[in-house]
Amino acid sequence: MNGSGRVVVITGCSSGLGESAVKTCADKGYRVRGTLRDAPMRNAIAALLTAGMLAGCGTTDRVRSEGPPTQSKVTQMSKKQTVGTFLGAVLQQDAARMRQLANADYIQHNPFIPTGLEPFIQMLPVLKQHGTTAENIRMFEDGDYVFMHNVWRNAKPFGADEMVSFDIIRLDRNGKVAEHWDAMTPLVEQTASGRTQTDGPTAVEDLDKTATNKALAVSLIEDVLMGRNPGKIAEYISAEQYHQHNPAIKDGLGGIVEAVQQLSAQNNLFKYKKIHKVLGEGNFVLTVSEGEWSGRPHVFYDLFRVENGKMVEHWDVIQEIPTQGLANDNGMFGFR
């Protein structure tokens, strides 16, 4: 809690791409894997990889590569199947299948990637060159959106050997991939809680409570992280169980208090300013927020697991919002 009575939950080391990410994590005493590469190559591979290309999407809805789909098959697939098939095509450098599944005017919100499908396709050889792969840990669906929690490997051009990301893909009313958002951070070997940044439950439960759980996440951010009524934190976070996957914070409410005290002493608390999107499926809710850290703009992705009306688990990724070297002017938000 800061001088104004605001409690701020820490959301990990700054991600960004490349040097700033690793330097920030190293400065905080975290061990990250890998070293930096030259900036042009880092930006090139970042442009390719952060567009949402995954390997082994962890969902029973995934469609496997068994020949190019017809248009009728595309329209019959579920949203998760469409996204999984599209991402598989990216890894296989199957441009024809990508064109079948995605719009030509594919909108890109990763600031380092040109918008449009063809510029994306032209960068596919970089993926094979570096042997970069990814593993989908969680995949959820909310309306026209599919949102994912992923681990990237052989990702040195990002700034570290392994990275963690959240990716969001919007499908249009014809069921085609239309838009992409993401944020990334280095994978940390040692964490305060002993948990990894991605382990924990993946199964969706309580589908009938999706709307209620999304409202709970909004209230938590507005009251606690935005400082409207921080004293209500115990109404949102379980005092009996709160599994923390932020690498800097221990489990439980006590872990949050301890971390806030440490950052307060450093005069380096996070500030959440605006919620841009809330997505949920059953007991899982993802919020995308805009704020500041160390006086610089950041995007905050927070994934919560809800049980019996309380938050019982938390994963996150934050990334500094770049202002230079942008490949598009779509911004990191712009949700519909």
N, C-alpha and C positions, 0 to 999 in steps of 0.2 A: 504494500500500500504506500503510495507516495504522499507528498505533503498535502495534496488536495483531497485525500481520502480515497483515491482511485487504486483499485487492485488490478494488477496486470499479470496475466498468465504468460509465462515465457514460452515462445514457440520455436526454440532451437536456434542454431547458428544461422547466420545469413547465408542464403544459398547463392543466388546470382549464377553466372556462368564463369568458370575458370578461376583466375587468380584471386578475385575478391572473396569468392566462396571459401577456398582453401585457407587463405590468410586469416579470415575471420574465425574459422573453426580452430585453426592452430593457435591463434591468439587466446582463445578461450580454454586451451589446454586439451582439446579433443585430438584424437589420433585419426587422421583420415588417410585413405589409401591412395597412392599414386602421386605423381608430380605434374607440374604444369607443362603444357606444350606451347608452341608458338601461337600467337593470337589469330592469324588468318586461318590456320587449320582448326583451331578450337572453334572459331565461329562457323566454319564450314560444317564440321561434324555436328555441332550443336544445332545448326539449322536443320540438318537431316534428322537427327535422333529425337529432338524434343517435339517433333511434329506428331508424336503419338504412336511410334512403331514399337510393338511389343512382340515377345516370343512366349508361346505357351500360355495364352490367356486362360486364367483359372476359373472357368465357368463351364458348367455342363451344357450351356447353350451354344458353345463355340462350334462353328462350322469348319470342318477340316477341308484341306485343299484336295478336291477330287475333281479337277477339271473346271474350266471357267464356267461361272454361273450364267444362266440365261436371265433375261430381264424378269421373267415370271418368278424365278427362284429368288431374285433379289427382293421383290415385293412381298414374297411369302415368308422371308426370314424375319425372326424377331430382331429388335433393335440390337440386343447384345450379340446375336449371331452376325448381323451385318458389320458391326464394329470389329468383332473378332476376325472375321474373314478379310476385311479391309486391312487390318494391321498385319495379318499373315501374308497378304499379298505384298505389302511394303517390304517385309523382311525377305521375301522371295524375289524381290525386284520384278514383280509381275505387273508391269504398267497397264496392260490391257485389262486385267481384273480391277485394278485401282480405278480406271476410267469408268468401268461398269458400275462401281459401287459409290463413287464420289462425284460431286458436281465439279464442273470445270472451273467455276468461280469459288471453289473451296476457300473459306475465309479463315485466315490464320491470325491468332492473337499472340503467339510466341513472337516477341519483338525482334528476334534475330532471323526469322524465316520470311521470305517473300510470300505474299498472299497469292492464292491460285494453285490449282492442281499441277499444271505443267512445270512450273518452277520447282515444285517439290519433287516431281518425278525425275527431273534432270539431276538431282542430288543423290539419287539412290546408290550409285556406284561407291560413294564414300562409305556407306554402311558395310558393304562387303570388304572393302579395303582395310578397314580397321577391326573387323570381326566383332563389332559391338552387338550385343544381344540384350534382351530385356525379358523380365519375368513379371507377368501380371499376378499380383497377390490378391486383389479384390476387384470385383466389377459389379456395379450397381446400375439401376435404371430408374429414371424419374421423368415421366412424360417423354419429351423428344430428346432427352439428354441421357447419355451413358457416361458414368464417371468411374475412374479407375485409380488404383494405388499400385505403383510399379517399382521394380528395382532394375537399374541398368548396370550392365557389367562390361568390362573392357572399354570403359568410358573416359579414358585419360584425356581426350580432347575437351571434355567438359571441365576438367580441372582435377578430377579424382578417378581412381579405378572403378569405383562403384558409386552410383547416385540413386537417390530416391525421388520419385515424382508423383504428383497427382495430375491426371489428364482428364479433360472433359471433352466429349464430342457431342455435337448437336446433329440430329438427323432431320431432314426436311419432311414435309407431309407426304412425299413420294418414297420415303424410306431410304434416302441417299445421304451419305456423309456430307455435311454442309459446313461445319465450323469446328474449330479446335482451340482450346485454352490449356495451359499447363503452368506448373512451377516445379523447380528442382532444387535439391540440396545434397551435399556429399553424405554418403553413408559413413556413420561413425562406428568405430570398433568397440569402444567402451562407453557405456552410458550410466547415468546416475542411478537409474532404477534396475539396471541389469537386463532390461528388455531390449530388443532390437527396435529399430524404427518402423518395422513392418510386421512383426509377429503378432499373434493373438487371433481371436475368432474371425471367421470370414462368412459364416452362414447367416443368411437373412432370416429374421423372425419378426413376428408381430406386424405383419403388413397392414393390418387395420389401424395401427397406431402411427402410421407415417406422418400424417398431418400434425398430430399432437407432438410428436418428437421434433419435427422441424420447428414448430413454434417454441418449444423448450430451448432449442439451440439459439434461436434469435433472442429470446429473453436473457439467456446467459451472457451472450455477447453484449447486448445493450446495457444490462444492469452491471455486469462485472467488468468487462473489458473496456467498455466505453464510459464507465464511471457513473451511470445513472443511479444505481443503488447497489454498490459493491458489498454491502452487508448481507445481501441475499445469496451470497455464493453457496452457502450450505443448503439452500433450497434447490439448487440445480445439480450440485456435485455430491455424489454419495460419500458419506463419512465412513462407511463400512468397506467400500472397495472402489478405488480409482486407479486403474492401471495406466501408467504414464509411459508413453513412447517417445516423448521429447527427450533428446539425449542429455539435456542439462538439468532435468527435474526428476526428483525422486517420486515414488508412488504416493498417493493419498493427498488429502488436503494439506497435511503438514509439509509435503514436498513443495507444494505451490507457495505456501507462506515463506518457507526457507529461501526458495529461489527469488521471490520478490524482494525479500530483505537484502539479499546479495546484490541484486541489480539496483536496488534503491541506493545502496552504499556507493555504487559506481555511477549513479545518476544516469542510468542507461535503460530505463523501462520502456517497454513497447507501448505504443498508442494506437488503438483501433479507432478509425474515424467513420467508416462507412461499410455496411454489408452490401455486397453487390449481387450475391447469388446464394440461395439455400437449396440444396438438393438432398433428397432422402429416399431410402427404400427400407421400410420397416424400422428396425432398431439401429440403423446406421444413418447419420446425417453429416453432410459435408457443407461447410460454409466457406465462402470466398469473400474476404474482406480487404479493405484498403486501409493503410495506416502508415506510421512512421517508426523508425528505429534509428537511434543515433543521428537524428535530424534528417534522415534520408527516407524517401518514399518506399514502401514495401507492399507486397501482396502477401496475404496470410491465408493459407488453406488449412482448415481445421476439420478433422474427421472425428466424430463422436460416436460411441456406442451407448445406447440407452437401455436401461433395464429398470422396470418398475418405477418409471417416471423420474429417474435420476441418471446423470451421466456417470458411467462406470469405467469408461476407457477413452483414451485420447491419442490420436496420431496427428502430426502436422508437418507441413513444409512451408517455409517462407522464402521469399526471393526479393531482392532489391529490384525495384522497377527502374530499368535503364533509361537514360535520357540521350545517349549518344550511340551512334553506330546502328540505328534502327533500320530493319529491312522492310517494315510496313508501318503505317500510321493508324492501325486498328486499335492500339492500346491493349492492355492485358485484361481489360474487363469487357464492357460492351455487350453484356448479356441481354437477351430478349425476354 
